[in-house]
């Protein structure tokens, strides 16, 4: 823009290239800038300010029909996000940095897609973005433009190929569903087998514990029985010793036993009495 104003305001989103009589003098930043005043005598310099937008912008590379490495014709649209980083280079290096960026990205996309098969494009669309950035980033920097990203926006396939792809996708979805079902069934069977195995181990442990408990109980009962029998033997030994030392105690025990038997009506007692013989010896009756 050529101006006869005394000052100009440049927004923070732009930079200004200041030309004086067609010669670039400086790059103006954001703010208010004074321009040369008209002279009373002599020629007033011609001042021109060219504004350059520094904001991030989108550039769409519309559908380009490209042959892939396996000879499939597809149409691809690419969305490029870029920003001017060097306003001087953007205006002076090329005639139109936007047109140049468009053609550079277009050619880079053609080179990349021509080296990829259809399967590569479908399974790894990020490769195209990486190829474009690697191919164009340095060249774009040469004319003052930085590329932030370049993504595939649309892919259009021939009609018959689209139908085939739809069938392939449907088959893939069916196979994936069957795979998920098979995995789920296998997981259920595995969990069921694991549960049964755990239950078997728990039951075996419980049975072993029960056997051990019974064995300990039997051992304790046997021990108590042996102790009781030993104690009874000791008691009988003590009684026998007492009877041997005091025979009258044995006679008392016999009389007590007879008394108890006499109380039983069904008990039959046989007593052995001895009579004195003629020679004075006792005789059984």
C-alpha positions in Angstrom: 0.0 0.0 0.0 1.3 3.5 -0.9 0.4 6.1 1.6 0.5 9.8 2.0 -0.4 9.5 5.7 1.9 10.8 8.4 1.8 7.6 10.4 0.6 4.0 10.2 -0.5 1.5 12.8 0.5 -2.2 12.3 -1.4 -4.8 14.3 0.3 -7.5 16.3 -0.8 -10.1 13.8 1.1 -8.5 10.9 4.5 -7.2 10.0 5.1 -4.3 7.5 7.8 -4.1 4.8 8.7 -0.5 4.4 9.8 0.5 0.9 11.2 4.0 0.2 11.2 4.8 -3.5 11.0 1.0 -4.2 13.8 0.0 -1.9 13.2 -2.1 1.2 14.4 -0.1 4.2 13.1 -2.1 7.1 10.6 -4.6 8.5 8.1 -2.8 10.7 6.8 -4.6 13.8 3.5 -4.1 15.6 2.7 -0.5 16.7 2.5 3.1 15.5 5.0 4.2 13.0 5.7 7.8 11.6 6.2 8.2 7.9 8.3 10.9 6.2 6.6 14.3 6.0 6.2 16.1 2.8 9.1 18.5 2.0 8.6 22.2 1.0 11.4 22.0 -1.3 12.6 19.1 -3.3 10.9 15.7 -4.0 9.2 13.9 -1.2 10.2 10.2 -1.0 7.5 7.7 -2.1 6.8 5.3 0.8 5.1 2.0 0.4 4.1 -0.4 3.3 3.4 -4.0 2.4 1.6 -5.9 5.2 2.4 -9.6 5.7 0.0 -11.7 7.8 2.0 -13.7 10.4 -0.9 -15.8 11.7 -1.3 -19.6 11.4 -3.3 -20.4 8.3 -4.8 -23.4 6.5 -4.2 -24.3 2.9 -6.2 -27.1 1.3 -4.6 -29.0 -1.6 -7.8 -30.1 -3.4 -8.4 -33.5 -4.8 -5.5 -34.7 -6.8 -5.7 -37.9 -8.8 -2.6 -39.9 -8.2 -1.5 -43.4 -9.1 -0.2 -45.4 -6.2 2.7 -47.8 -6.4 0.3 -50.7 -7.2 -1.4 -48.6 -10.0 -4.6 -47.7 -8.2 -5.9 -44.2 -9.1 -7.1 -42.3 -6.0 -8.0 -38.7 -5.3 -6.5 -37.1 -2.2 -7.1 -33.8 -0.5 -4.4 -32.5 1.9 -4.8 -29.9 4.6 -1.6 -27.9 5.3 -1.2 -25.6 8.3 1.5 -23.0 7.9 2.7 -19.6 9.1 5.0 -16.9 7.7 8.1 -16.7 9.9 10.3 -14.3 7.7 8.1 -11.7 6.0 11.0 -10.4 3.9 11.8 -13.8 2.5 8.1 -14.6 1.9 7.7 -11.5 -0.3 11.1 -11.3 -2.0 12.1 -14.9 -2.6 9.0 -16.1 -4.5 6.3 -14.3 -6.4 3.5 -15.8 -4.2 4.5 -17.8 -1.2 1.0 -19.4 -0.9 1.0 -20.5 -4.6 4.6 -21.8 -4.2 3.6 -23.7 -1.0 0.6 -25.2 -2.8 2.7 -26.5 -5.6 5.5 -27.8 -3.4 3.0 -29.7 -1.2 1.2 -31.0 -4.3 4.4 -32.4 -5.8 5.6 -33.8 -2.5 2.2 -35.6 -2.0 2.5 -37.1 -5.6 6.0 -38.4 -4.9 5.0 -39.9 -1.6 1.8 -41.5 -2.8 3.5 -42.9 -5.9 5.9 -44.8 -3.6 3.1 -46.2 -1.4 0.7 -49.1 -2.1 -3.0 -48.8 -1.4 -2.7 -50.9 1.7 0.1 -48.6 2.9 -2.1 -45.6 2.4 -5.1 -47.2 4.3 -3.1 -48.5 7.2 -0.5 -45.8 7.6 -1.9 -42.4 6.6 0.5 -40.6 8.9 3.4 -41.6 6.6 2.1 -39.3 4.0 2.2 -36.4 6.4 5.7 -37.3 7.5 6.9 -37.5 3.9 5.4 -34.1 3.0 6.9 -32.4 6.0 10.3 -34.0 5.4 10.2 -33.1 1.7 8.8 -29.5 1.9 9.8 -28.2 5.3 13.3 -27.1 4.3 12.2 -25.7 1.0 9.4 -23.7 2.6 11.8 -22.3 5.2 13.8 -20.9 2.3 11.0 -18.5 1.4 10.0 -17.7 5.0 7.3 -20.2 5.7 7.1 -22.8 8.4 4.8 -25.9 8.0 3.2 -27.1 11.2 1.4 -30.1 9.8 0.2 -31.7 6.6 -2.7 -34.2 7.0 -4.7 -36.2 4.6 -8.1 -34.7 4.6 -10.0 -36.9 2.1 -9.4 -40.0 0.1 -11.6 -40.9 -2.8 -11.4 -44.2 -4.5 -12.8 -45.5 -7.9 -16.4 -46.8 -7.6 -15.6 -50.5 -8.1 -12.7 -50.2 -5.7 -14.9 -48.5 -3.1 -17.4 -51.4 -3.3 -14.6 -53.9 -2.9 -13.2 -52.0 0.1 -16.6 -51.9 1.7 -16.8 -55.6 1.4 -13.3 -56.0 2.8 -14.1 -53.7 5.7 -17.3 -55.7 6.4 -15.3 -58.9 6.3 -12.7 -57.5 8.6 -15.4 -56.3 11.1 -17.0 -59.8 11.0 -13.6 -61.5 11.6 -12.8 -59.1 14.4 -16.2 -59.8 16.0 -15.6 -63.6 15.7 -12.1 -63.2 17.1 -13.5 -61.2 20.0 -16.1 -63.9 20.6 -13.5 -66.7 20.4 -11.3 -64.9 22.8 -14.2 -64.3 25.2 -15.2 -67.9 25.0 -11.6 -69.0 25.6 -11.3 -66.6 28.6 -14.5 -68.0 30.0 -13.3 -71.6 29.7 -9.9 -70.6 31.1 -11.6 -68.9 34.1 -13.9 -71.9 34.6 -10.9 -74.3 34.5 -9.0 -72.1 36.9 -12.0 -71.9 39.2 -12.3 -75.7 39.2 -8.6 -76.2 39.8 -8.7 -73.7 42.7 -11.7 -75.5 44.2 -10.0 -78.8 43.8 -6.9 -77.5 45.6 -9.0 -76.0 48.3 -10.9 -79.3 48.8 -7.6 -81.3 48.8 -6.2 -79.0 51.4 -9.3 -79.2 53.5 -9.3 -83.1 53.2 -5.6 -83.1 54.2 -6.3 -80.9 57.1 -9.2 -83.1 58.2 -7.0 -86.2 58.0 -4.3 -84.5 60.0 -6.8 -83.3 62.6 -8.3 -86.8 62.9 -4.8 -88.3 63.2 -3.9 -85.8 65.9 -7.2 -86.5 67.7 -6.6 -90.3 67.5 -3.1 -89.8 68.8 -4.3 -87.7 71.7 -7.0 -90.3 72.5 -4.4 -93.1 72.5 -2.1 -91.1 74.6 -4.9 -90.4 77.1 -5.9 -94.1 77.1 -2.3 -95.2 77.8 -2.0 -92.6 80.5 -5.3 -93.9 82.1 -4.2 -97.5 81.9 -0.8 -96.6 83.3 -2.5 -94.7 86.1 -4.8 -97.7 86.8 -1.9 -100.1 86.9 -0.1 -97.8 89.3 -3.3 -97.7 91.4 -3.6 -101.5 91.4 0.1 -101.8 92.2 -0.4 -99.5 95.2 -3.5 -101.5 96.3 -1.7 -104.8 96.0 1.2 -103.5 98.0 -1.2 -102.3 100.7 -3.0 -105.6 100.7 0.3 -107.5 101.0 1.3 -105.3 103.9 -2.1 -105.3 105.6 -4.0 -108.6 104.8 -7.0 -107.4 106.9 -7.6 -104.8 104.1 -8.1 -107.6 101.6 -10.5 -109.3 103.9 -12.5 -106.1 104.3 -12.6 -105.7 100.5 -13.9 -109.3 100.2 -16.6 -108.6 102.8 -17.6 -105.4 101.0 -17.8 -107.4 97.7 -20.0 -110.0 99.3 -22.2 -107.4 100.8 -22.7 -105.8 97.4 -23.4 -109.2 95.8 -25.9 -110.0 98.6 -28.0 -107.0 97.6 -28.5 -108.5 94.2 -31.4 -111.0 94.2 -30.1 -112.9 91.2 -26.6 -113.3 92.6 -25.7 -116.8 93.7 -23.0 -117.2 96.3 -21.0 -120.3 96.9 -19.2 -120.4 100.3 -16.4 -122.8 101.2 -16.4 -123.8 104.8 -13.8 -126.1 106.3 -14.6 -128.4 109.3 -12.0 -129.7 111.7 -10.9 -133.3 111.1 -10.3 -135.9 113.7 -6.7 -135.4 113.6 -7.3 -131.6 114.0 -6.8 -130.7 110.3 -9.6 -128.8 108.5 -11.8 -130.7 106.1 -13.9 -129.4 103.2 -17.7 -129.7 103.6 
